């Protein structure tokens, strides 16, 4: 029986990964509890567990006396001599082996329950220790359940259950059972049952770990990631610094033809990533972080961490970015509250006729606005919600929905109008601006890359300008093919001039 018990414990060590010494300690405690329940709390005993030989032995110690007063700690001299077969004298210690069969069924069941409880506690502690030491590290697991109500995804990793909440999922991604998923360990919480392990795909730490995996220079510490600003699933900005003058930080992150950065972009479901050279000069850093927009002037308030940035009218949409992403991410990256100021004042503010939204608003609501004198989008969005409710008699929730619709439509139309107008000519920039633009690499779609290039006609052609070269006999470079821009109309006209 002893051998069977020890063998079951040895199997537990193999299956659950519990340390052998810890398990031996638990077994000794459990059997000690059984002895105390049978013989009382004052009993002297010793439990010996030999996992190699498969033995468990319980030794009960009692004092040999002429007359027994306490049978728990004393034994009659005649009984002691009979059991031992030796000539034992009064006052000596009599040690006898307690057979496991002598414990009743109730004690055995109680010991089993205690053992299971102790083992579960050890398992919980082991899980907590495993993942609490792995905070910020990437784990790879398999999706085994999707909870449709909460939107949570349960992932199995090393036979443990991890939770990917909806708030930590990239909104554009769609998951299914059986998919392999990579995420970073964000939080470990102790609960009534097993520890709750929260993983994330939206945390900036996840993006940092992906950079370490794909870019050896970052893993080795040659290149350092100084800051990350991210809107998961849409766009991210990463500032990097090289500790080796021979290595270009941005070029190493992007890789040959973008092969390194594209591996990260694919993992993040085509999230655009801007890689920027870090600098401790806030003026230069803000200029780089707002790329591809070209800036006119920056006024810094270092105490309050504010920056007022003046941009030309044709650069406003680029500086703001889609849904304001570019300026928001630049503010997060630089830790400055960046306020954009359009050059030329508010008279150049982009506006649209309200009739453009007649279909979305519906005829009834559109005529209500029109009858009250609201003819343009800015007429509506520049008016307070309370005034619109009182004037039009429409519910507040509906007014807020309409204002949001008009703001988004106006912003999208402004960006689309700027893009349809072609690439604007570069404004007269500060002396450092061309150098900054040349040194800043973008892991963006081809349209963004093209807008960071300098268009000054008198500048010498740099490597980054090869895709814009107007030499009539020069073939299209690899960078052109990668950007997908192809030859433009201007080079065609110049080819005709010599003829």
Secondary structure as the mmCIF struct_conf table of DSSP 4:
data_model
#
loop_
_struct_conf.conf_type_id
_struct_conf.id
_struct_conf.beg_label_comp_id
_struct_conf.beg_label_asym_id
_struct_conf.beg_label_seq_id
_struct_conf.end_label_comp_id
_struct_conf.end_label_asym_id
_struct_conf.end_label_seq_id
HELX_RH_AL_P HELX_RH_AL_P1 UNK A 2 UNK A 16
HELX_RH_AL_P HELX_RH_AL_P2 UNK A 20 UNK A 39
TURN_TY1_P TURN_TY1_P1 UNK A 41 UNK A 42
STRN STRN1 UNK A 44 UNK A 50
TURN_TY1_P TURN_TY1_P2 UNK A 51 UNK A 54
STRN STRN2 UNK A 55 UNK A 65
BEND BEND1 UNK A 66 UNK A 67
BEND BEND2 UNK A 69 UNK A 69
TURN_TY1_P TURN_TY1_P3 UNK A 71 UNK A 73
STRN STRN3 UNK A 74 UNK A 76
HELX_RH_AL_P HELX_RH_AL_P3 UNK A 77 UNK A 84
BEND BEND3 UNK A 86 UNK A 86
HELX_LH_PP_P HELX_LH_PP_P1 UNK A 88 UNK A 89
TURN_TY1_P TURN_TY1_P4 UNK A 90 UNK A 91
BEND BEND4 UNK A 92 UNK A 92
STRN STRN4 UNK A 93 UNK A 98
HELX_LH_PP_P HELX_LH_PP_P2 UNK A 99 UNK A 99
HELX_RH_3T_P HELX_RH_3T_P1 UNK A 100 UNK A 102
BEND BEND5 UNK A 103 UNK A 103
HELX_RH_AL_P HELX_RH_AL_P4 UNK A 105 UNK A 132
TURN_TY1_P TURN_TY1_P5 UNK A 133 UNK A 136
STRN STRN5 UNK A 138 UNK A 146
TURN_TY1_P TURN_TY1_P6 UNK A 148 UNK A 150
STRN STRN6 UNK A 153 UNK A 157
TURN_TY1_P TURN_TY1_P7 UNK A 158 UNK A 159
STRN STRN7 UNK A 160 UNK A 164
HELX_RH_3T_P HELX_RH_3T_P2 UNK A 166 UNK A 168
BEND BEND6 UNK A 169 UNK A 169
TURN_TY1_P TURN_TY1_P8 UNK A 171 UNK A 172
TURN_TY1_P TURN_TY1_P9 UNK A 177 UNK A 178
STRN STRN8 UNK A 180 UNK A 189
BEND BEND7 UNK A 192 UNK A 194
HELX_LH_PP_P HELX_LH_PP_P3 UNK A 195 UNK A 195
STRN STRN9 UNK A 196 UNK A 200
BEND BEND8 UNK A 201 UNK A 203
HELX_RH_AL_P HELX_RH_AL_P5 UNK A 204 UNK A 214
HELX_RH_AL_P HELX_RH_AL_P6 UNK A 216 UNK A 219
TURN_TY1_P TURN_TY1_P10 UNK A 220 UNK A 221
BEND BEND9 UNK A 222 UNK A 222
STRN STRN10 UNK A 223 UNK A 231
TURN_TY1_P TURN_TY1_P11 UNK A 232 UNK A 234
STRN STRN11 UNK A 235 UNK A 242
BEND BEND10 UNK A 243 UNK A 244
TURN_TY1_P TURN_TY1_P12 UNK A 245 UNK A 246
BEND BEND11 UNK A 247 UNK A 247
HELX_RH_AL_P HELX_RH_AL_P7 UNK A 249 UNK A 254
HELX_RH_3T_P HELX_RH_3T_P3 UNK A 256 UNK A 258
HELX_RH_AL_P HELX_RH_AL_P8 UNK A 259 UNK A 267
TURN_TY1_P TURN_TY1_P13 UNK A 268 UNK A 269
BEND BEND12 UNK A 270 UNK A 270
STRN STRN12 UNK A 272 UNK A 277
BEND BEND13 UNK A 280 UNK A 280
HELX_RH_AL_P HELX_RH_AL_P9 UNK A 282 UNK A 289
TURN_TY1_P TURN_TY1_P14 UNK A 290 UNK A 292
BEND BEND14 UNK A 293 UNK A 293
HELX_LH_PP_P HELX_LH_PP_P4 UNK A 294 UNK A 294
STRN STRN13 UNK A 295 UNK A 301
TURN_TY1_P TURN_TY1_P15 UNK A 302 UNK A 305
STRN STRN14 UNK A 306 UNK A 311
HELX_RH_3T_P HELX_RH_3T_P4 UNK A 313 UNK A 315
HELX_RH_AL_P HELX_RH_AL_P10 UNK A 316 UNK A 320
HELX_RH_3T_P HELX_RH_3T_P5 UNK A 322 UNK A 324
HELX_RH_AL_P HELX_RH_AL_P11 UNK A 325 UNK A 334
TURN_TY1_P TURN_TY1_P16 UNK A 335 UNK A 335
BEND BEND15 UNK A 336 UNK A 336
STRN STRN15 UNK A 337 UNK A 342
TURN_TY1_P TURN_TY1_P17 UNK A 343 UNK A 344
HELX_RH_3T_P HELX_RH_3T_P6 UNK A 346 UNK A 348
STRN STRN16 UNK A 353 UNK A 353
HELX_RH_3T_P HELX_RH_3T_P7 UNK A 354 UNK A 357
HELX_RH_AL_P HELX_RH_AL_P12 UNK A 358 UNK A 361
HELX_RH_AL_P HELX_RH_AL_P13 UNK A 363 UNK A 371
TURN_TY1_P TURN_TY1_P18 UNK A 372 UNK A 373
STRN STRN17 UNK A 376 UNK A 376
HELX_RH_AL_P HELX_RH_AL_P14 UNK A 377 UNK A 381
TURN_TY1_P TURN_TY1_P19 UNK A 382 UNK A 382
BEND BEND16 UNK A 383 UNK A 383
HELX_RH_AL_P HELX_RH_AL_P15 UNK A 385 UNK A 392
HELX_RH_AL_P HELX_RH_AL_P16 UNK A 396 UNK A 420
TURN_TY1_P TURN_TY1_P20 UNK A 421 UNK A 421
HELX_LH_PP_P HELX_LH_PP_P5 UNK A 423 UNK A 427
TURN_TY1_P TURN_TY1_P21 UNK A 431 UNK A 432
HELX_RH_AL_P HELX_RH_AL_P17 UNK A 433 UNK A 439
STRN STRN18 UNK A 442 UNK A 443
BEND BEND17 UNK A 444 UNK A 444
HELX_RH_AL_P HELX_RH_AL_P18 UNK A 446 UNK A 451
TURN_TY1_P TURN_TY1_P22 UNK A 452 UNK A 452
BEND BEND18 UNK A 453 UNK A 453
TURN_TY1_P TURN_TY1_P23 UNK A 457 UNK A 458
BEND BEND19 UNK A 459 UNK A 459
HELX_LH_PP_P HELX_LH_PP_P6 UNK A 460 UNK A 461
HELX_RH_3T_P HELX_RH_3T_P8 UNK A 463 UNK A 468
TURN_TY1_P TURN_TY1_P24 UNK A 472 UNK A 473
HELX_LH_PP_P HELX_LH_PP_P7 UNK A 474 UNK A 477
HELX_RH_AL_P HELX_RH_AL_P19 UNK A 478 UNK A 483
TURN_TY1_P TURN_TY1_P25 UNK A 484 UNK A 484
HELX_RH_AL_P HELX_RH_AL_P20 UNK A 489 UNK A 498
#
